[in-house]
Amino acid sequence: MEENTKKKYVIDASFVLSHLMPDELSEEATLFFLKYKTKKIEFITTTLLLYELANSFSSNIKRNRISPSEANRLLDLYQDYRIVEYSVNLKEVLKLSFKYNISCYDSSYIWLSKEKKAKFLTFDSQLKSINL
């Protein structure tokens, strides 16, 4: 059996949105997604990410930044990537939340990154400052 030796990255909503949202496009995120699509790297995330994306799309519809049909298209685009999602250990997530003074949502990505020994990709400046 061949061992998976691809570099693994945990991605959060800020990172995905910087690739999907038309007015937030990031060259860095686009390059990572290209590497993912060509199977050079592996993305993983928490089961929370899809809800965070849907919530962001909903908020952006209300602000008239995108249309409902655009939100559906972006959601489909994300789901077409078929990124592996993991459940988290909520007690450990809660500990990290208090340790770093962040939400449990954000600490779930940090927990997964530590658990899977994967680099964490985010555009959230507060989360970037946490030394994993």
KADAWO-V32980 format. One record per residue. N is the residue number from 1. RES is the residue in one small letter. PSI is psi in whole degrees, -180 to 180 (none if undefined). OMEGA is omega as a letter, one per 30 degrees, with the letter a starting at -180 (NA if undefined). Layout:
# KADAWO-V32980
N;RES;PSI;OMEGA + N;RES;PSI;OMEGA
This chain:
# KADAWO-V32980
1;m;133;a + 2;e;130;l + 3;e;141;l + 4;n;115;a + 5;t;9;l + 6;k;145;l + 7;k;134;a + 8;k;138;a + 9;y;136;l + 10;v;131;l + 11;i;145;l + 12;d;-180;a + 13;a;-40;a + 14;s;-37;a + 15;f;-45;a + 16;v;-44;a + 17;l;-32;l + 18;s;-12;l + 19;h;-31;a + 20;l;-41;a + 21;m;126;a + 22;p;-35;a + 23;d;11;l + 24;e;12;a + 25;l;133;a + 26;s;129;l + 27;e;-40;l + 28;e;-48;l + 29;a;-42;l + 30;t;-41;l + 31;l;-41;l + 32;f;-43;l + 33;f;-34;l + 34;l;-43;l + 35;k;-38;l + 36;y;-46;a + 37;k;-30;l + 38;t;12;l + 39;k;28;l + 40;k;-25;l + 41;i;170;l + 42;e;133;l + 43;f;141;l + 44;i;162;l + 45;t;-178;l + 46;t;164;l + 47;t;-15;l + 48;l;-29;a + 49;l;-45;a + 50;l;-38;l + 51;y;-40;l + 52;e;-40;l + 53;l;-47;l + 54;a;-40;l + 55;n;-41;l + 56;s;-43;l + 57;f;-41;l + 58;s;-47;l + 59;s;-40;a + 60;n;-29;l + 61;i;-46;a + 62;k;-30;l + 63;r;3;a + 64;n;28;l + 65;r;-34;l + 66;i;162;l + 67;s;163;l + 68;p;-39;l + 69;s;-36;l + 70;e;-40;l + 71;a;-44;l + 72;n;-40;l + 73;r;-43;l + 74;l;-39;l + 75;l;-44;l + 76;d;-42;l + 77;l;-46;l + 78;y;-48;a + 79;q;-28;l + 80;d;-21;l + 81;y;-23;l + 82;r;51;l + 83;i;133;a + 84;v;130;a + 85;e;142;l + 86;y;145;l + 87;s;160;a + 88;v;164;l + 89;n;104;a + 90;l;-34;l + 91;k;-40;l + 92;e;-37;l + 93;v;-42;l + 94;l;-43;l + 95;k;-45;l + 96;l;-35;l + 97;s;-45;l + 98;f;-39;a + 99;k;-43;a + 100;y;0;a + 101;n;51;l + 102;i;171;l + 103;s;158;l + 104;c;-31;l + 105;y;-51;a + 106;d;-40;a + 107;s;-20;l + 108;s;-37;l + 109;y;-39;l + 110;i;-44;l + 111;w;-47;a + 112;l;-40;l + 113;s;-45;l + 114;k;-44;a + 115;e;-41;a + 116;k;3;a + 117;k;50;a + 118;a;147;l + 119;k;144;a + 120;f;123;l + 121;l;120;a + 122;t;156;l + 123;f;10;l + 124;d;113;a + 125;s;-36;l + 126;q;-43;a + 127;l;-36;l + 128;k;-30;a + 129;s;-11;l + 130;i;124;a + 131;n;103;l + 132;l;none;NA
